[in-house]
Amino acid sequence: MREWQSLAHVKWECKYHVVIVPKYRKKVLYGRLRGEVGKIIRQLCRQKEVELIEGHAMPDHIHLVLSIPPKYSVSMVIGY
């Protein structure tokens, strides 16, 4: 069965696959920065009530699977 989440007047299941890529795909997101970037992303997700379902850091990009409540747009969460 599905695990629906709910707010006052809505039940929802909104999951998005987001890929964050630095300019020119510079390989700066691995090694020392990898742990720091992970902590920052987790903290920002907690602040906006966004559930971080899955995340993977590659040398030149980051894959995230986010569960974003319908009261926030995807572009607003990523811009935050």
C-alpha angles and dihedrals in degrees: 000000000000121000102226119192121213144206127184098297106005143063114208148172110190115166123171133190107219126185119198114201125182120226113286088003091271110189096237102117098079134077116017095006094051095078094043093050090050093053092048093049092049091050093049091049091053091051093054096039090245117147115226102212098174138354135181128184117212124184093262106020145021126233117208132179107202133185103211122187114239091243088073126058119228092239091052092052094047091045090052 
